[in-house]
Amino acid sequence: MGSNEAGLAHAPERPERQAEGQPLVCVHTPKAGGWSLGRLLREHFGPTLVTDYDENPANPVGPRLLDPARHLAGRRPLPPGARCVHGHFHPGKYDLGGAFLVTILREPVDNLLSIYFFWKQMPRHDDPLHDPLHDYFLDHDLGIVETARLPLLRRLLSETYYGGFDMRRFDLVGRHDDREATLERLGRHVGATFDVSVWENRTPPSPERQAAAADQALRRRLEALLADDIAFYERHAR
């Protein structure tokens, strides 16, 4: 996969309110509040919301990894009639045109821990091609550090989800740890008041997760492994 373009430049100023006919495109990275945002968008947009979870960039047998050049070269139009598209996809999948492009990023160590403990309690999918990375995780009973070493998770932000895409094209890059501000700005853009108390698909709390989060030696190991994503997050989460 291609590397993300370096450097940070602010996107040009856009109108705060959604222009008539301007679609909203939301890239949902794992365990960054995307299911909650999806529910809020569904309530606002109704049938004009299209959810897209068919080409998860973290699927090892998905088109993004099997043939990334063709995948990026074959940008397709947004679905007819869609005022909002939301899901797991690389932002280069679509011909974005004048769409308002949004994503929410989460601090990489916290994100990895959330993925790990969520996967520990998530059942295997019936279709072996649906989520082979999770199947591999279960089959080999991976630990936290072993999970962080998996290339698709080690560079989840800098390569898997956003590699080769100019992040300056995003109109809003929110932070999971400041979701209220993100939802307020997004709501202002689309003309909605989003309920910030909505939380869906959260990783259940557990003593094991609390101990891992408090383990400073473990955090240092994860910070070293996830250095590329941490640099990406610090550069673009604004």
C-alpha positions in Angstrom: 0.0 0.0 0.0 1.2 3.5 -0.7 2.3 5.7 2.2 0.2 8.7 3.4 1.3 12.1 2.1 3.4 13.8 4.7 2.8 17.2 6.3 -0.3 18.9 7.6 -2.2 21.7 6.0 -5.6 22.9 7.0 -8.4 22.1 4.6 -10.0 25.2 3.0 -12.8 26.8 4.8 -16.2 25.3 3.9 -19.7 26.5 4.7 -20.9 25.4 8.2 -24.3 24.3 6.9 -24.6 21.4 4.4 -25.2 22.8 0.9 -28.3 21.6 -0.8 -27.5 18.3 -2.5 -24.0 18.1 -0.9 -23.4 14.5 0.3 -21.8 13.6 3.5 -19.2 10.8 3.4 -18.0 9.3 6.8 -15.1 6.9 7.1 -15.6 4.7 10.1 -12.3 3.4 11.6 -12.7 0.5 14.1 -13.5 1.3 17.7 -13.6 5.0 17.2 -17.2 5.7 17.9 -18.4 4.9 14.4 -21.4 2.7 15.3 -22.8 5.5 17.6 -22.2 8.0 14.8 -23.9 5.7 12.3 -27.0 5.5 14.5 -27.2 9.3 14.8 -26.8 9.7 11.0 -29.4 7.1 10.4 -31.9 9.0 12.6 -31.1 12.2 10.7 -30.8 11.0 7.1 -33.3 8.1 7.2 -33.4 6.2 3.9 -30.9 8.6 2.2 -28.2 7.1 4.4 -26.2 4.3 2.7 -24.0 2.1 4.9 -21.0 0.6 3.3 -19.2 -2.3 5.1 -18.6 -4.4 2.1 -14.9 -3.5 1.5 -13.3 -3.2 5.0 -9.7 -2.0 4.4 -8.5 -4.3 7.2 -9.9 -7.5 5.5 -6.8 -9.4 4.2 -8.7 -10.8 1.3 -10.5 -7.5 0.4 -9.8 -5.6 -2.9 -8.0 -2.8 -1.1 -5.2 -5.3 -0.2 -5.4 -7.7 -3.1 -5.0 -5.0 -5.7 -4.6 -1.6 -4.1 -3.6 0.2 -7.4 -6.7 -1.0 -9.2 -8.8 -0.3 -6.2 -7.7 3.3 -6.0 -7.8 3.8 -9.8 -11.3 2.5 -10.0 -13.1 5.2 -7.9 -16.8 4.8 -8.2 -19.6 7.3 -7.9 -21.5 7.7 -4.7 -24.7 5.5 -4.6 -27.6 7.3 -6.4 -29.8 9.2 -4.0 -27.4 8.9 -1.1 -27.2 12.1 1.0 -24.8 10.3 3.4 -22.4 7.3 3.0 -21.0 5.8 6.2 -18.9 2.7 6.9 -15.6 0.8 6.8 -14.0 1.8 3.5 -10.8 3.6 2.3 -11.7 7.2 1.4 -10.2 6.7 -2.0 -13.0 4.2 -2.9 -15.4 6.9 -4.1 -15.3 9.8 -6.5 -15.9 12.3 -3.7 -16.6 15.4 -5.9 -18.0 18.1 -3.6 -18.8 15.7 -0.7 -18.2 16.8 2.9 -15.6 14.2 4.1 -15.5 13.2 7.8 -13.7 10.7 10.0 -13.0 10.2 13.7 -9.6 9.1 14.9 -8.7 7.5 18.2 -5.4 7.5 20.0 -3.7 4.4 18.6 -2.7 2.6 21.9 -6.2 3.1 23.3 -7.6 2.0 20.0 -5.6 -1.2 19.9 -6.6 -2.1 23.4 -10.2 -1.5 22.6 -9.9 -3.7 19.5 -8.1 -6.4 21.4 -10.7 -6.7 24.2 -13.6 -6.3 21.9 -12.3 -9.2 19.6 -11.8 -11.4 22.7 -15.5 -11.4 23.3 -16.7 -11.2 19.7 -18.0 -14.5 18.2 -16.7 -15.9 15.0 -18.6 -14.9 11.9 -20.3 -17.6 9.8 -18.6 -16.5 6.6 -14.8 -17.3 6.8 -14.1 -14.5 4.3 -16.0 -11.9 6.3 -13.4 -11.2 8.9 -10.4 -13.5 8.5 -8.1 -11.3 10.6 -10.4 -11.8 13.6 -10.5 -15.6 12.9 -6.7 -15.6 12.8 -6.7 -13.7 16.1 -9.0 -16.3 17.7 -7.3 -19.4 16.1 -3.9 -18.4 17.6 -5.1 -16.9 20.8 -3.0 -13.8 20.3 -1.9 -11.6 23.2 -2.0 -7.8 23.2 1.6 -7.3 21.9 1.1 -10.0 19.3 -2.1 -8.4 18.1 -0.3 -5.0 17.8 2.4 -6.6 15.6 -0.2 -7.6 13.0 0.6 -5.3 10.1 -3.0 -4.3 9.4 -3.4 -3.2 13.0 0.1 -1.9 13.5 -0.5 0.7 10.8 -4.3 0.8 11.0 -4.4 4.6 10.4 -1.3 5.4 8.5 -1.6 2.6 5.9 -4.7 0.3 6.3 -7.4 3.0 6.3 -5.8 6.1 4.9 -2.6 5.0 3.1 -2.1 6.9 -0.2 -4.9 9.5 0.6 -4.2 13.2 1.2 -5.7 13.8 4.6 -6.0 17.5 3.7 -9.1 16.5 1.7 -11.0 15.8 4.9 -13.3 18.6 6.0 -13.5 17.3 9.5 -11.1 15.0 11.4 -12.6 14.5 14.8 -11.1 12.9 17.9 -12.7 10.1 19.8 -11.7 11.6 23.1 -13.4 14.9 22.1 -16.5 13.4 20.5 -18.8 16.1 21.8 -17.0 18.8 19.9 -16.9 16.6 16.8 -20.6 15.9 17.0 -21.4 19.5 17.6 -19.6 20.7 14.6 -20.9 17.9 12.4 -24.4 18.6 13.6 -24.1 22.2 12.8 -23.0 21.3 9.3 -26.0 19.1 8.6 -28.5 21.0 10.6 -29.0 18.5 13.4 -28.5 18.3 17.2 -26.9 15.0 17.9 -27.4 13.3 21.2 -23.9 12.9 22.6 -25.1 10.3 25.2 -25.6 7.7 22.4 -23.0 5.0 22.7 -23.2 1.8 20.7 -21.0 -1.3 20.3 -18.7 -0.2 23.1 -16.0 -2.6 24.3 -17.3 -4.0 27.7 -15.2 -3.0 30.7 -13.3 -5.7 32.5 -10.6 -6.0 35.1 -8.2 -7.3 32.5 -8.8 -4.3 30.3 -8.3 -1.9 33.2 -5.1 -3.6 34.2 -3.8 -3.4 30.6 -4.6 0.2 30.3 -2.8 0.9 33.6 0.3 -1.1 32.7 2.9 1.5 31.8 5.5 -1.0 30.6 2.9 -2.5 28.2 2.0 1.0 27.0 5.6 1.8 26.2 5.9 -1.4 24.2 2.7 -0.6 22.3 3.9 3.0 21.7 7.0 1.6 20.1 5.1 -0.8 17.9 2.5 1.8 16.9 4.9 4.7 16.3 3.8 5.3 12.7 0.1 5.5 13.7 0.9 7.7 16.7 2.7 10.1 14.5 -0.2 10.0 12.0 -2.7 10.7 14.8 -0.7 13.6 16.2 -0.4 15.1 12.8 -4.0 14.8 11.6 -6.4 14.5 14.6 -7.4 18.1 15.0 
